Amino acid sequence: MNVYVNNLSHAEISGELRTAFEVHGTVASVTIITDEFNGRKRGFGIIEMPDEIEAKSAIEALEGSKIAGHDLHLSDRRTVSSRRVSRDRRDDEERKQIDERRNSTERRK
């Protein structure tokens, strides 16, 4: 099961994360997401734990705990950021307006 971790420090903390999660069970991998262009850490990651019960135990125990001065936010599913949703909605609205303008222009021809 994947555990999604948000609000991570940009410092190297993969070892600290692994140690914190291993208290609750087996950790298969720790992945800190980086920007593909500049290589900087993006502040979130994925902890892979093979056992779902252990993963849920880790989520319950570690939610809100601090690593490198940052409160961890944990989830058993990926959540879409509100910024991304807002951008998608804006893009949809812009597409509708463009389509409406095209349709009205085509009707005039």
N, C-alpha and C positions, 0 to 999 in steps of 0.2 A: 504494500500500500504506500502511496506517495503522501507525504506530509508537506504542505506548502508553507513556507516560512517567510513572513514579510517583516519589514522594518529592521533589516539587518544593517550592521555597521559596514562601512566600506573598508574596514581593516581586514586582515586575514584572520578569519574566525572559524574556518571549516573544522579544525581540530577541536575547538571548544564546543561547536554544535554536535559533533560526533560524540564527544564525551558526555554531554548533557542527555542526548537521546539514548545512548547505550545503557544508561541507568535503567531504562524501561524496556530494553530488549535488543535484539540484533539489528544493526544498521548495515544495510547492503551498500549504500552509497550516500555521499553528501555532495550536492552540486550547487555551487553559488553561481548565479546567472550573471554574465558579464555582457557589456555592450560589444556588439560584433565589430564596431568600427574603431573604438578607442581602447577596448580591453578593460575599461573600468567596471567595477562591481556596480550592479544596478539596485542593490538593497533587498533582494529576495532570493530564495533558493528552494531546493527540493531535497527532502530527506527521504530516502527509500528504505522502508522497513518491511520485510517479507511477511511478518505476522500482523494481521489487522488489529487484533486485540492489544498487542504491545504498542502499535502506532496510536491507537485511540487513547491508551493510557498516557503516552507521552504528550499528546495534545492537551489532555486534561491537566496534567501536572505542570507543563511548561508554558502554557498560555499566559502571557503577561510577564514572564520571568525576564530578567535582564542578562544580556550577553554584550560585553563591550559597551555598556552604558545605554543600550537600546532595549526597549520593551519588545519582546517577541510577539508576533501575531501569527497564530497557527490555524491551519484549516486542513481538512481531509479532501478538499476539492479546490480546484483552481477557481478563483473569483476574478471577475473582470473589474478593473479599476473604474471608478466613476468618471475619471477623465476620459478614458477610452470610450465609455458609453456615450458621454456628452459629445465627443468628437464624431462618433458614428451617427448619432442623431442629427448633428449639424450637417454632416455629409449627405445624409438621406434627404434632409430638407432642401439643401442646395440642388441635389439631383432633381427633386420634384419641380423646383422653380425653373430649372433649365428645360426640363421636359415640357412644362406648361408653356414656356416661351416658344419652344420649337413648334409645338402643336398650334399655337395661335398664329405663328408666322406661316405655317403650312396651310392653314385655313384661308389666309388672306390671298394666297397665290391662285 
